[in-house]
Amino acid sequence: MTGDLVELLRDAVLTGLLVLAPVLAVGFGVGTLAGLVQAATGVHEPFLGFVPRLVAMAATFVLILPWLVERLAELLQDCIAGP
Protein backbone atom coordinates (compact mmCIF):
# COMPACT_ATOMS: atom_id res chain seq x y z
CA MET A 1 0.00 0.00 0.00
CA THR A 2 2.70 2.50 0.99
CA GLY A 3 4.86 1.44 -1.96
CA ASP A 4 1.98 2.18 -4.33
CA LEU A 5 1.57 5.65 -2.87
CA VAL A 6 5.28 6.37 -3.16
CA GLU A 7 5.29 5.17 -6.78
CA LEU A 8 2.23 7.29 -7.57
CA LEU A 9 3.82 10.36 -6.01
CA ARG A 10 7.05 9.76 -7.91
CA ASP A 11 5.12 9.44 -11.19
CA ALA A 12 3.22 12.66 -10.42
CA VAL A 13 6.42 14.62 -9.74
CA LEU A 14 8.14 13.26 -12.86
CA THR A 15 5.10 14.02 -15.01
CA GLY A 16 4.95 17.55 -13.62
CA LEU A 17 8.61 18.11 -14.43
CA LEU A 18 8.15 16.60 -17.90
CA VAL A 19 5.22 18.82 -18.86
CA LEU A 20 6.80 22.01 -17.48
CA ALA A 21 10.26 21.45 -18.96
CA PRO A 22 9.51 22.75 -22.51
CA VAL A 23 7.91 25.97 -21.23
CA LEU A 24 10.73 26.61 -18.78
CA ALA A 25 13.39 25.85 -21.40
CA VAL A 26 11.86 28.33 -23.84
CA GLY A 27 11.61 30.93 -21.08
CA PHE A 28 15.26 30.41 -20.19
CA GLY A 29 16.38 30.62 -23.82
CA VAL A 30 14.39 33.74 -24.63
CA GLY A 31 15.43 35.37 -21.35
CA THR A 32 19.06 34.68 -22.12
CA LEU A 33 18.76 36.10 -25.63
CA ALA A 34 16.95 39.17 -24.34
CA GLY A 35 19.66 39.67 -21.75
CA LEU A 36 22.38 39.42 -24.39
CA VAL A 37 20.59 41.93 -26.59
CA GLN A 38 20.14 44.31 -23.67
CA ALA A 39 23.80 43.97 -22.74
CA ALA A 40 24.91 44.55 -26.31
CA THR A 41 22.73 47.61 -26.83
CA GLY A 42 23.06 49.11 -23.37
CA VAL A 43 19.28 49.30 -22.96
CA HIS A 44 18.44 47.92 -19.53
CA GLU A 45 14.68 48.15 -19.47
CA PRO A 46 13.00 45.36 -17.46
CA PHE A 47 9.98 45.52 -19.75
CA LEU A 48 12.11 44.48 -22.75
CA GLY A 49 13.30 41.37 -20.95
CA PHE A 50 9.97 40.33 -19.48
CA VAL A 51 7.51 40.72 -22.34
CA PRO A 52 9.30 38.57 -24.97
CA ARG A 53 9.82 35.86 -22.38
CA LEU A 54 6.15 35.96 -21.38
CA VAL A 55 4.95 35.83 -24.99
CA ALA A 56 7.30 32.97 -25.90
CA MET A 57 6.31 30.94 -22.84
CA ALA A 58 2.60 31.50 -23.49
CA ALA A 59 2.98 30.49 -27.15
CA THR A 60 4.89 27.37 -26.15
CA PHE A 61 2.23 26.49 -23.60
CA VAL A 62 -0.51 26.83 -26.22
CA LEU A 63 1.46 24.74 -28.73
CA ILE A 64 2.15 21.87 -26.33
CA LEU A 65 -1.25 21.96 -24.62
CA PRO A 66 -2.65 18.86 -26.39
CA TRP A 67 0.45 16.85 -25.47
CA LEU A 68 0.36 18.21 -21.93
CA VAL A 69 -3.28 17.24 -21.44
CA GLU A 70 -2.56 13.77 -22.81
CA ARG A 71 0.29 13.23 -20.31
CA LEU A 72 -1.85 14.45 -17.41
CA ALA A 73 -4.78 12.27 -18.52
CA GLU A 74 -2.48 9.23 -18.56
CA LEU A 75 -1.36 10.06 -15.04
CA LEU A 76 -4.97 10.37 -13.89
CA GLN A 77 -5.87 7.05 -15.52
CA ASP A 78 -2.95 5.42 -13.72
CA CYS A 79 -4.21 6.91 -10.44
CA ILE A 80 -7.73 5.62 -10.99
CA ALA A 81 -6.65 2.18 -12.23
CA GLY A 82 -4.38 1.56 -9.28
CA PRO A 83 -1.86 -1.26 -9.09
C-alpha positions in Angstrom: 0.0 0.0 0.0 2.7 2.5 1.0 4.9 1.4 -2.0 2.0 2.2 -4.3 1.6 5.7 -2.9 5.3 6.4 -3.2 5.3 5.2 -6.8 2.2 7.3 -7.6 3.8 10.4 -6.0 7.1 9.8 -7.9 5.1 9.4 -11.2 3.2 12.7 -10.4 6.4 14.6 -9.7 8.1 13.3 -12.9 5.1 14.0 -15.0 5.0 17.6 -13.6 8.6 18.1 -14.4 8.2 16.6 -17.9 5.2 18.8 -18.9 6.8 22.0 -17.5 10.3 21.5 -19.0 9.5 22.8 -22.5 7.9 26.0 -21.2 10.7 26.6 -18.8 13.4 25.8 -21.4 11.9 28.3 -23.8 11.6 30.9 -21.1 15.3 30.4 -20.2 16.4 30.6 -23.8 14.4 33.7 -24.6 15.4 35.4 -21.4 19.1 34.7 -22.1 18.8 36.1 -25.6 16.9 39.2 -24.3 19.7 39.7 -21.7 22.4 39.4 -24.4 20.6 41.9 -26.6 20.1 44.3 -23.7 23.8 44.0 -22.7 24.9 44.6 -26.3 22.7 47.6 -26.8 23.1 49.1 -23.4 19.3 49.3 -23.0 18.4 47.9 -19.5 14.7 48.2 -19.5 13.0 45.4 -17.5 10.0 45.5 -19.8 12.1 44.5 -22.7 13.3 41.4 -20.9 10.0 40.3 -19.5 7.5 40.7 -22.3 9.3 38.6 -25.0 9.8 35.9 -22.4 6.2 36.0 -21.4 5.0 35.8 -25.0 7.3 33.0 -25.9 6.3 30.9 -22.8 2.6 31.5 -23.5 3.0 30.5 -27.1 4.9 27.4 -26.1 2.2 26.5 -23.6 -0.5 26.8 -26.2 1.5 24.7 -28.7 2.2 21.9 -26.3 -1.3 22.0 -24.6 -2.6 18.9 -26.4 0.4 16.8 -25.5 0.4 18.2 -21.9 -3.3 17.2 -21.4 -2.6 13.8 -22.8 0.3 13.2 -20.3 -1.8 14.4 -17.4 -4.8 12.3 -18.5 -2.5 9.2 -18.6 -1.4 10.1 -15.0 -5.0 10.4 -13.9 -5.9 7.0 -15.5 -3.0 5.4 -13.7 -4.2 6.9 -10.4 -7.7 5.6 -11.0 -6.7 2.2 -12.2 -4.4 1.6 -9.3 -1.9 -1.3 -9.1 
